[in-house]
């Protein structure tokens, strides 16, 4: 599925306690047409709680109050999927490894090369847009799956398991015609035309089923 990030409202969040750095990053992002919201601390960001449709966060490691690394961990615990790009003037190998293991998108050291940062930001926005599209698609698919009757769901799950209509009919003590009817209804409600698509959707909704 192609990302629809270009159709969404994109925002880059910058959190850095150095005003000169914030202004420089604002100017850089403005120059390439990327909307930016900047904050001097994590608390300022939390207090304002800006709604982000698609975007990424450029986060300094060392900040007054909560550090960038601590805030990254907090975002992860809350299920926030906004990609984090760390920038630091005091970064070391251990710090960057910790950040990357915790799910950081990138770790760059100051002074940051502008093109490297822009490349990372564009890649992070694209990733976030794709993830957002996948999450929204999953919500739609779940809603469709929930419209299936108990029998339609039962037949669909048996189809996904690889059983043929005749086998399903025997197991459920139904006629093959009735199985075909339930199977067709299930696929119509799920908006799929092939068993392959049905399998893909059920696997995404029920990952344990695929194991």
C-alpha atoms as one frame of an Amber mdcrd trajectory, in Angstrom:
protein
   0.000   0.000   0.000   1.419   3.369  -0.998   1.781   5.893   1.774  -0.655
   8.800   1.797   1.649  10.993   3.875   1.726  13.581   1.100  -2.078  13.997
   1.467  -1.915  14.357   5.262  -0.983  17.306   7.440   2.751  16.901   8.067
   4.437  18.369  11.136   8.014  18.153  12.365   8.368  18.590  16.123  11.669
  20.018  17.377  12.535  19.838  21.089  15.833  21.510  21.995  16.685  23.828
  24.877  19.088  25.856  22.719  17.105  28.696  21.144  19.719  29.234  18.437
  19.449  25.563  17.420  15.658  25.752  17.348  15.729  28.857  15.165  18.260
  27.286  12.816  16.162  24.132  12.462  12.988  26.164  11.953  14.692  28.090
   9.167  16.008  24.900   7.568  12.637  23.176   7.632  10.805  26.271   6.435
  13.196  26.464   3.482  12.026  23.051   2.239   8.347  23.609   3.014   8.081
  21.439   6.108   5.807  22.805   8.874   7.593  22.804  12.235   6.585  23.194
  15.880   9.478  23.853  18.250   9.717  23.581  22.035  12.425  24.322  24.578
  11.669  21.314  26.776   9.682  18.110  26.925   7.316  19.735  29.415   6.492
  22.542  26.986   5.600  19.957  24.378   3.505  17.923  26.824   1.690  21.048
  28.053   0.669  22.044  24.523  -0.033  18.493  23.285   0.040  19.339  19.572
  -2.009  16.988  17.400   0.299  15.353  14.847  -1.277  13.621  11.858   1.941
  12.574  10.148   5.465  13.677  10.979   8.472  13.030  13.170  10.258  14.405
  16.214  13.753  15.911  16.273  14.764  15.505  19.889  17.853  16.658  21.786
  19.298  14.066  24.149  20.101  16.448  26.989  17.199  18.629  28.030  16.066
  20.420  31.185  13.751  18.164  33.177  13.069  14.916  31.336  15.907  13.886
  29.054  15.322  13.009  25.430  16.039   9.345  26.110  13.585   9.224  29.004
  10.921  10.924  26.898  11.503   8.467  24.052  10.884   5.596  26.481   7.722
   7.320  27.717   6.418   7.748  24.168   7.026   4.068  23.480   5.132   3.021
  26.623   2.189   5.172  25.556   2.123   3.587  22.101   3.055   6.837  20.342
   4.341   5.890  16.887   5.930   9.263  16.032   9.483   8.491  14.759  12.237
  10.066  16.859  15.442  11.503  15.392  17.965  12.286  18.112  20.478  15.098
  17.831  23.187  15.550  20.427  26.348  17.499  21.005  27.390  15.048  23.697
  26.537  11.736  22.111  28.628   8.652  22.624  28.423   5.094  21.347  26.591
   3.781  24.412  24.037   6.581  24.211  23.367   6.084  20.515  23.085   2.301
  20.953  20.571   2.789  23.770  18.529   5.172  21.645  18.508   2.914  18.583
  17.639  -0.188  20.615  14.721   1.749  22.099  13.408   2.403  18.597  14.946
   5.714  17.571  14.770   6.343  13.836  18.193   8.029  13.682  20.905   9.432
  15.966  22.895  12.409  14.678  25.616  14.407  16.412  25.894  18.204  16.447
  26.778  20.118  14.414  24.259  18.280  12.270  24.834  18.152   8.526  21.704
  19.760   7.109  21.208  17.334   4.237  21.708  14.318   6.498  19.050  15.669
   8.823  16.629  16.455   6.008  17.127  12.994   4.518  16.388  11.430   7.911
  13.306  13.619   8.419  11.845  12.817   5.000  12.450   9.090   5.535  10.889
   9.225   9.015   7.808  11.063   7.712   7.380   8.485   4.939   7.634   5.651
   7.469   5.127   7.293   9.793   2.702   7.877   6.926   2.889   4.228   5.883
   2.389   3.083   9.482  -0.599   5.400   9.870  -2.158   4.054   6.667  -1.632
   0.467   7.851  -3.195   1.197  11.236  -6.229   2.847   9.651  -6.603  -0.010
   7.176  -6.490  -2.485  10.064  -9.318  -0.619  11.809 -11.449  -0.852   8.652
 -10.653  -4.537   8.200 -11.507  -5.283  11.840 -14.857  -3.499  11.465 -15.627
  -5.544   8.351 -14.637  -8.793  10.052 -16.943  -7.967  12.955 -19.921  -7.813
  10.549 -19.574 -11.520   9.719 -22.115 -13.882  11.207 -20.845 -16.674  13.440
 -21.187 -19.194  10.591 -19.555 -16.914   8.021 -16.634 -16.358  10.366 -16.342
 -20.071  11.030 -16.273 -20.885   7.321 -13.832 -18.049   6.594 -11.405 -19.269
   9.266 -11.553 -22.804   7.867 -10.904 -21.475   4.354  -7.909 -19.539   5.675
  -6.669 -22.744   7.316  -6.490 -24.319   3.859  -9.588 -26.510   3.897 -11.577
 -27.038   0.711 -15.320 -26.520   0.464 -15.977 -30.258   0.584 -13.887 -30.684
   3.736 -15.587 -27.726   5.410 -19.009 -29.106   4.475 -18.140 -32.457   6.034
 -16.733 -30.927   9.224 -19.732 -28.618   9.712 -22.350 -31.064   8.435 -23.425
 -28.658   5.715 -23.928 -28.953   1.975 -21.154 -27.678  -0.290 -23.628 -25.171
  -1.733 -24.250 -23.743   1.736 -20.507 -23.532   2.419 -20.002 -21.718  -0.887
 -22.772 -19.297   0.053 -21.238 -18.495   3.461 -17.769 -18.252   1.918 -18.998
 -15.849  -0.762 -20.838 -13.717   1.772 -17.774 -13.543   4.023 -15.492 -12.499
   1.177 -17.988  -9.893  -0.032 -18.279  -8.363   3.431 -14.495  -8.367   3.830
 -14.094  -6.654   0.455 -11.794  -9.328  -1.007 -11.905 -11.262  -4.253  -9.414
 -14.031  -3.573  -8.531 -16.463  -0.818  -5.016 -15.028  -0.820  -6.375 -11.601
   0.126  -8.598 -13.166   2.781  -5.615 -14.992   4.281  -3.550 -11.797   4.312
  -6.255  -9.857   6.126  -6.985 -12.560   8.700  -3.257 -12.940   9.384  -2.971
  -9.199   9.989  -5.981  -9.221  12.319  -4.960 -12.398  14.116  -1.164 -12.793
  13.976  -1.308 -15.770  16.347  -3.484 -17.593  13.817  -0.637 -17.454  11.264
   1.787 -19.256  13.585
